[in-house]
Amino acid sequence: MNEEIVQLTLLQKIDHEIDGIDSEINEEQAALDQKSVELADREATIETLQTKIETLEKERRTLEVEVADEMVHVKDRQSKMMQVQTGREQTALLKEIEDGKKSVKEKEGKIVAIMEEVEGLTAEIEENKNLFKGETELLMEETEKVKKAIDSINRRKKAQEKKRVAQAKKLKPAILKKYDNLRKHRNGLGVVNVLGGVCQGCFMAIPPQQYNLLLRADKHFDCPTCQRIMYHQPVDEE
Ligand SMILES: [Zn+2]
């Protein structure tokens, strides 16, 4: 194989290892981010429940004021009963008292229902707060673990990058620049093998004449379709 190609493929091997290391780091980080999102969701749930309680409590206080007012009104009507003369007036007052008592009873029922609902919601908040506490502790532990893992991965990356610098020096600036550019725009693959006349980068057939040259000559060409640097190396089929 052409010496330049040998060095290029070695460089690409190192680059792929660095790519792999980068995705390892991303995966670690993504798992952590996911947990942070879950924790934020838990916090939002607690806030929603608290808002619900606040709304209910406000409703309860309004009802309590109304009940107190209505009870005063009922008492007032009751004392007025002593003064009325006619049966008609009495009937009217009695109805008013009856209605007032009924309304008070209804509202008291609502107040009890609200208190029960608030009790349920408070328990729910308590449960979520406990979970939040546990999850926060876990996330902190996990963050520490991931940090250590990423540090260790980064040490491996540094070693690979050092290797890369040394390997890159073995190539002429022009071909290195071309390769780097191809890698950037061609999915991390700059130099590719051609098997059976097919570019292993874009999987398009190359012209037979060019393929013949590639087989015979110790040279390399650019793929006419994807422009990647092509070489030919037979692959043992086991
Ligand atoms: Zn191609």
Boltz pocket constraint, residues with backbone or C-beta under 6 A from the ligand:
constraints:
  - pocket:
      binder: B
      contacts: [[A, 199], [A, 200], [A, 201], [A, 202], [A, 203], [A, 204], [A, 223], [A, 224], [A, 225], [A, 226], [A, 227], [A, 228]]
      max_distance: 6.0
